[in-house]
């Protein structure tokens, strides 16, 4: 899966939310730094070239829809982030969030419980 730019990722979030949309509908969802229609159309076509979206043609207009599931993108994104920033260590990642006080002890116990329950299902 090719890496997305921040703007491409923003557009994908909109498409995952809307399920399918014309460029004008995508543009209406962008509240800050709204790109010009032609710029947005180019970004969406780039997403199509990268294999993230496809389209249905209605005359000269195209309705775009995601072909990559958000879950699949999330997995790839997280793997890359963990590999690049935490030396491929999930333990280091969780430790980072604990030290930054972004995750509580109760949340960690809940995660541990989820892991233990998953192990019991095997």
PyMOL CGO cylinders between C-alpha atoms (Angstrom):
from pymol import cmd
from pymol.cgo import CYLINDER

trace = [
    CYLINDER, 0.00, 0.00, 0.00, 1.44, 3.36, -1.00, 0.3, 1, 1, 1, 1, 1, 1,
    CYLINDER, 1.44, 3.36, -1.00, 1.82, 6.03, 1.67, 0.3, 1, 1, 1, 1, 1, 1,
    CYLINDER, 1.82, 6.03, 1.67, -0.72, 8.84, 1.59, 0.3, 1, 1, 1, 1, 1, 1,
    CYLINDER, -0.72, 8.84, 1.59, -0.04, 12.53, 1.99, 0.3, 1, 1, 1, 1, 1, 1,
    CYLINDER, -0.04, 12.53, 1.99, -1.86, 14.32, 4.82, 0.3, 1, 1, 1, 1, 1, 1,
    CYLINDER, -1.86, 14.32, 4.82, -4.36, 15.81, 2.33, 0.3, 1, 1, 1, 1, 1, 1,
    CYLINDER, -4.36, 15.81, 2.33, -4.95, 12.42, 0.66, 0.3, 1, 1, 1, 1, 1, 1,
    CYLINDER, -4.95, 12.42, 0.66, -5.55, 10.88, 4.08, 0.3, 1, 1, 1, 1, 1, 1,
    CYLINDER, -5.55, 10.88, 4.08, -8.04, 13.66, 4.88, 0.3, 1, 1, 1, 1, 1, 1,
    CYLINDER, -8.04, 13.66, 4.88, -9.89, 12.93, 1.62, 0.3, 1, 1, 1, 1, 1, 1,
    CYLINDER, -9.89, 12.93, 1.62, -9.92, 9.19, 2.37, 0.3, 1, 1, 1, 1, 1, 1,
    CYLINDER, -9.92, 9.19, 2.37, -11.42, 9.86, 5.81, 0.3, 1, 1, 1, 1, 1, 1,
    CYLINDER, -11.42, 9.86, 5.81, -14.21, 11.77, 4.09, 0.3, 1, 1, 1, 1, 1, 1,
    CYLINDER, -14.21, 11.77, 4.09, -14.78, 9.00, 1.54, 0.3, 1, 1, 1, 1, 1, 1,
    CYLINDER, -14.78, 9.00, 1.54, -14.82, 6.32, 4.25, 0.3, 1, 1, 1, 1, 1, 1,
    CYLINDER, -14.82, 6.32, 4.25, -17.43, 8.39, 6.09, 0.3, 1, 1, 1, 1, 1, 1,
    CYLINDER, -17.43, 8.39, 6.09, -19.59, 9.15, 3.03, 0.3, 1, 1, 1, 1, 1, 1,
    CYLINDER, -19.59, 9.15, 3.03, -19.09, 5.73, 1.36, 0.3, 1, 1, 1, 1, 1, 1,
    CYLINDER, -19.09, 5.73, 1.36, -19.37, 7.36, -2.10, 0.3, 1, 1, 1, 1, 1, 1,
    CYLINDER, -19.37, 7.36, -2.10, -19.24, 10.97, -3.24, 0.3, 1, 1, 1, 1, 1, 1,
    CYLINDER, -19.24, 10.97, -3.24, -18.77, 13.39, -6.08, 0.3, 1, 1, 1, 1, 1, 1,
    CYLINDER, -18.77, 13.39, -6.08, -15.86, 15.85, -5.80, 0.3, 1, 1, 1, 1, 1, 1,
    CYLINDER, -15.86, 15.85, -5.80, -18.26, 18.68, -4.83, 0.3, 1, 1, 1, 1, 1, 1,
    CYLINDER, -18.26, 18.68, -4.83, -19.60, 16.55, -1.95, 0.3, 1, 1, 1, 1, 1, 1,
    CYLINDER, -19.60, 16.55, -1.95, -16.06, 15.85, -0.75, 0.3, 1, 1, 1, 1, 1, 1,
    CYLINDER, -16.06, 15.85, -0.75, -15.26, 19.57, -1.03, 0.3, 1, 1, 1, 1, 1, 1,
    CYLINDER, -15.26, 19.57, -1.03, -18.31, 20.45, 1.10, 0.3, 1, 1, 1, 1, 1, 1,
    CYLINDER, -18.31, 20.45, 1.10, -16.95, 18.24, 3.93, 0.3, 1, 1, 1, 1, 1, 1,
    CYLINDER, -16.95, 18.24, 3.93, -13.65, 20.11, 4.14, 0.3, 1, 1, 1, 1, 1, 1,
    CYLINDER, -13.65, 20.11, 4.14, -14.02, 22.90, 6.68, 0.3, 1, 1, 1, 1, 1, 1,
    CYLINDER, -14.02, 22.90, 6.68, -10.46, 24.28, 6.86, 0.3, 1, 1, 1, 1, 1, 1,
    CYLINDER, -10.46, 24.28, 6.86, -8.12, 25.11, 3.99, 0.3, 1, 1, 1, 1, 1, 1,
    CYLINDER, -8.12, 25.11, 3.99, -10.67, 23.99, 1.40, 0.3, 1, 1, 1, 1, 1, 1,
    CYLINDER, -10.67, 23.99, 1.40, -8.80, 23.24, -1.83, 0.3, 1, 1, 1, 1, 1, 1,
    CYLINDER, -8.80, 23.24, -1.83, -9.98, 24.53, -5.20, 0.3, 1, 1, 1, 1, 1, 1,
    CYLINDER, -9.98, 24.53, -5.20, -12.27, 22.08, -7.02, 0.3, 1, 1, 1, 1, 1, 1,
    CYLINDER, -12.27, 22.08, -7.02, -9.61, 21.26, -9.66, 0.3, 1, 1, 1, 1, 1, 1,
    CYLINDER, -9.61, 21.26, -9.66, -6.96, 20.66, -6.99, 0.3, 1, 1, 1, 1, 1, 1,
    CYLINDER, -6.96, 20.66, -6.99, -9.30, 18.35, -5.09, 0.3, 1, 1, 1, 1, 1, 1,
    CYLINDER, -9.30, 18.35, -5.09, -10.21, 16.52, -8.29, 0.3, 1, 1, 1, 1, 1, 1,
    CYLINDER, -10.21, 16.52, -8.29, -6.49, 15.92, -8.93, 0.3, 1, 1, 1, 1, 1, 1,
    CYLINDER, -6.49, 15.92, -8.93, -5.99, 14.59, -5.39, 0.3, 1, 1, 1, 1, 1, 1,
    CYLINDER, -5.99, 14.59, -5.39, -8.91, 12.17, -5.82, 0.3, 1, 1, 1, 1, 1, 1,
    CYLINDER, -8.91, 12.17, -5.82, -7.54, 10.97, -9.17, 0.3, 1, 1, 1, 1, 1, 1,
    CYLINDER, -7.54, 10.97, -9.17, -4.14, 10.43, -7.49, 0.3, 1, 1, 1, 1, 1, 1,
    CYLINDER, -4.14, 10.43, -7.49, -5.91, 8.31, -4.85, 0.3, 1, 1, 1, 1, 1, 1,
    CYLINDER, -5.91, 8.31, -4.85, -7.43, 6.31, -7.68, 0.3, 1, 1, 1, 1, 1, 1,
    CYLINDER, -7.43, 6.31, -7.68, -4.00, 5.80, -9.29, 0.3, 1, 1, 1, 1, 1, 1,
    CYLINDER, -4.00, 5.80, -9.29, -2.65, 4.61, -5.92, 0.3, 1, 1, 1, 1, 1, 1,
    CYLINDER, -2.65, 4.61, -5.92, -5.49, 2.06, -5.74, 0.3, 1, 1, 1, 1, 1, 1,
    CYLINDER, -5.49, 2.06, -5.74, -7.39, 3.57, -2.81, 0.3, 1, 1, 1, 1, 1, 1,
    CYLINDER, -7.39, 3.57, -2.81, -10.52, 4.65, -4.69, 0.3, 1, 1, 1, 1, 1, 1,
    CYLINDER, -10.52, 4.65, -4.69, -12.46, 3.85, -7.81, 0.3, 1, 1, 1, 1, 1, 1,
    CYLINDER, -12.46, 3.85, -7.81, -15.36, 5.58, -9.51, 0.3, 1, 1, 1, 1, 1, 1,
    CYLINDER, -15.36, 5.58, -9.51, -18.66, 5.19, -11.30, 0.3, 1, 1, 1, 1, 1, 1,
    CYLINDER, -18.66, 5.19, -11.30, -19.07, 7.47, -14.31, 0.3, 1, 1, 1, 1, 1, 1,
    CYLINDER, -19.07, 7.47, -14.31, -22.24, 9.48, -14.76, 0.3, 1, 1, 1, 1, 1, 1,
    CYLINDER, -22.24, 9.48, -14.76, -21.67, 11.23, -18.07, 0.3, 1, 1, 1, 1, 1, 1,
    CYLINDER, -21.67, 11.23, -18.07, -18.73, 13.56, -17.54, 0.3, 1, 1, 1, 1, 1, 1,
    CYLINDER, -18.73, 13.56, -17.54, -18.90, 13.39, -13.75, 0.3, 1, 1, 1, 1, 1, 1,
    CYLINDER, -18.90, 13.39, -13.75, -17.48, 10.69, -11.52, 0.3, 1, 1, 1, 1, 1, 1,
    CYLINDER, -17.48, 10.69, -11.52, -18.74, 9.41, -8.20, 0.3, 1, 1, 1, 1, 1, 1,
    CYLINDER, -18.74, 9.41, -8.20, -15.83, 8.10, -6.16, 0.3, 1, 1, 1, 1, 1, 1,
    CYLINDER, -15.83, 8.10, -6.16, -15.83, 5.35, -3.55, 0.3, 1, 1, 1, 1, 1, 1,
    CYLINDER, -15.83, 5.35, -3.55, -13.10, 3.74, -1.42, 0.3, 1, 1, 1, 1, 1, 1,
    CYLINDER, -13.10, 3.74, -1.42, -11.78, 0.33, -2.42, 0.3, 1, 1, 1, 1, 1, 1,
    CYLINDER, -11.78, 0.33, -2.42, -9.42, 0.06, 0.55, 0.3, 1, 1, 1, 1, 1, 1,
    CYLINDER, -9.42, 0.06, 0.55, -11.16, -0.54, 3.88, 0.3, 1, 1, 1, 1, 1, 1,
    CYLINDER, -11.16, -0.54, 3.88, -10.31, 1.82, 6.72, 0.3, 1, 1, 1, 1, 1, 1,
    CYLINDER, -10.31, 1.82, 6.72, -9.39, -1.21, 8.86, 0.3, 1, 1, 1, 1, 1, 1,
    CYLINDER, -9.39, -1.21, 8.86, -6.81, -2.35, 6.30, 0.3, 1, 1, 1, 1, 1, 1,
    CYLINDER, -6.81, -2.35, 6.30, -5.34, 1.15, 6.07, 0.3, 1, 1, 1, 1, 1, 1,
    CYLINDER, -5.34, 1.15, 6.07, -5.26, 1.44, 9.87, 0.3, 1, 1, 1, 1, 1, 1,
    CYLINDER, -5.26, 1.44, 9.87, -3.33, -1.84, 10.17, 0.3, 1, 1, 1, 1, 1, 1,
    CYLINDER, -3.33, -1.84, 10.17, -0.71, -0.72, 7.65, 0.3, 1, 1, 1, 1, 1, 1,
    CYLINDER, -0.71, -0.72, 7.65, -0.47, 2.74, 9.17, 0.3, 1, 1, 1, 1, 1, 1,
    CYLINDER, -0.47, 2.74, 9.17, -0.01, 1.40, 12.69, 0.3, 1, 1, 1, 1, 1, 1,
    CYLINDER, -0.01, 1.40, 12.69, 2.55, -1.21, 11.60, 0.3, 1, 1, 1, 1, 1, 1,
    CYLINDER, 2.55, -1.21, 11.60, 4.60, 1.47, 9.87, 0.3, 1, 1, 1, 1, 1, 1,
    CYLINDER, 4.60, 1.47, 9.87, 4.35, 3.84, 12.85, 0.3, 1, 1, 1, 1, 1, 1,
    CYLINDER, 4.35, 3.84, 12.85, 5.33, 1.12, 15.33, 0.3, 1, 1, 1, 1, 1, 1,
    CYLINDER, 5.33, 1.12, 15.33, 8.19, -0.05, 13.11, 0.3, 1, 1, 1, 1, 1, 1,
    CYLINDER, 8.19, -0.05, 13.11, 9.49, 3.49, 12.54, 0.3, 1, 1, 1, 1, 1, 1,
    CYLINDER, 9.49, 3.49, 12.54, 8.97, 5.09, 15.96, 0.3, 1, 1, 1, 1, 1, 1,
    CYLINDER, 8.97, 5.09, 15.96, 9.02, 2.22, 18.45, 0.3, 1, 1, 1, 1, 1, 1,
    CYLINDER, 9.02, 2.22, 18.45, 11.55, -0.21, 16.91, 0.3, 1, 1, 1, 1, 1, 1,
    CYLINDER, 11.55, -0.21, 16.91, 8.73, -2.65, 16.06, 0.3, 1, 1, 1, 1, 1, 1,
    CYLINDER, 8.73, -2.65, 16.06, 7.89, -2.97, 19.78, 0.3, 1, 1, 1, 1, 1, 1,
    CYLINDER, 7.89, -2.97, 19.78, 4.26, -2.78, 20.84, 0.3, 1, 1, 1, 1, 1, 1,
    CYLINDER, 4.26, -2.78, 20.84, 5.51, -2.77, 24.43, 0.3, 1, 1, 1, 1, 1, 1,
    CYLINDER, 5.51, -2.77, 24.43, 7.49, 0.42, 23.73, 0.3, 1, 1, 1, 1, 1, 1,
    CYLINDER, 7.49, 0.42, 23.73, 4.43, 1.99, 22.13, 0.3, 1, 1, 1, 1, 1, 1,
    CYLINDER, 4.43, 1.99, 22.13, 2.16, 1.24, 25.09, 0.3, 1, 1, 1, 1, 1, 1,
    CYLINDER, 2.16, 1.24, 25.09, 4.89, 2.38, 27.49, 0.3, 1, 1, 1, 1, 1, 1,
    CYLINDER, 4.89, 2.38, 27.49, 5.13, 5.67, 25.59, 0.3, 1, 1, 1, 1, 1, 1,
    CYLINDER, 5.13, 5.67, 25.59, 1.40, 6.31, 25.94, 0.3, 1, 1, 1, 1, 1, 1,
    CYLINDER, 1.40, 6.31, 25.94, 1.50, 5.38, 29.62, 0.3, 1, 1, 1, 1, 1, 1,
    CYLINDER, 1.50, 5.38, 29.62, 4.39, 7.78, 30.29, 0.3, 1, 1, 1, 1, 1, 1,
    CYLINDER, 4.39, 7.78, 30.29, 2.63, 10.54, 28.37, 0.3, 1, 1, 1, 1, 1, 1,
    CYLINDER, 2.63, 10.54, 28.37, -0.49, 9.87, 30.48, 0.3, 1, 1, 1, 1, 1, 1,
    CYLINDER, -0.49, 9.87, 30.48, -2.51, 9.18, 27.34, 0.3, 1, 1, 1, 1, 1, 1,
    CYLINDER, -2.51, 9.18, 27.34, -3.67, 5.83, 28.70, 0.3, 1, 1, 1, 1, 1, 1,
    CYLINDER, -3.67, 5.83, 28.70, -4.84, 5.04, 32.22, 0.3, 1, 1, 1, 1, 1, 1,
    CYLINDER, -4.84, 5.04, 32.22, -4.14, 2.02, 34.42, 0.3, 1, 1, 1, 1, 1, 1,
    CYLINDER, -4.14, 2.02, 34.42, -7.82, 1.04, 34.06, 0.3, 1, 1, 1, 1, 1, 1,
    CYLINDER, -7.82, 1.04, 34.06, -7.51, 1.15, 30.27, 0.3, 1, 1, 1, 1, 1, 1,
    CYLINDER, -7.51, 1.15, 30.27, -4.35, -0.97, 30.44, 0.3, 1, 1, 1, 1, 1, 1,
    CYLINDER, -4.35, -0.97, 30.44, -6.16, -3.52, 32.64, 0.3, 1, 1, 1, 1, 1, 1,
    CYLINDER, -6.16, -3.52, 32.64, -9.01, -3.58, 30.11, 0.3, 1, 1, 1, 1, 1, 1,
    CYLINDER, -9.01, -3.58, 30.11, -6.53, -4.20, 27.28, 0.3, 1, 1, 1, 1, 1, 1,
    CYLINDER, -6.53, -4.20, 27.28, -4.85, -6.95, 29.30, 0.3, 1, 1, 1, 1, 1, 1,
    CYLINDER, -4.85, -6.95, 29.30, -8.26, -8.54, 29.91, 0.3, 1, 1, 1, 1, 1, 1,
    CYLINDER, -8.26, -8.54, 29.91, -8.97, -8.43, 26.16, 0.3, 1, 1, 1, 1, 1, 1,
    CYLINDER, -8.97, -8.43, 26.16, -5.64, -10.16, 25.47, 0.3, 1, 1, 1, 1, 1, 1,
    CYLINDER, -5.64, -10.16, 25.47, -6.24, -12.81, 28.13, 0.3, 1, 1, 1, 1, 1, 1,
    CYLINDER, -6.24, -12.81, 28.13, -9.76, -13.51, 26.83, 0.3, 1, 1, 1, 1, 1, 1,
    CYLINDER, -9.76, -13.51, 26.83, -8.45, -13.81, 23.27, 0.3, 1, 1, 1, 1, 1, 1,
    CYLINDER, -8.45, -13.81, 23.27, -5.84, -16.33, 24.47, 0.3, 1, 1, 1, 1, 1, 1,
    CYLINDER, -5.84, -16.33, 24.47, -8.60, -18.39, 26.15, 0.3, 1, 1, 1, 1, 1, 1,
    CYLINDER, -8.60, -18.39, 26.15, -10.56, -18.53, 22.87, 0.3, 1, 1, 1, 1, 1, 1,
    CYLINDER, -10.56, -18.53, 22.87, -7.67, -20.29, 21.10, 0.3, 1, 1, 1, 1, 1, 1,
]
cmd.load_cgo(trace, "trace")
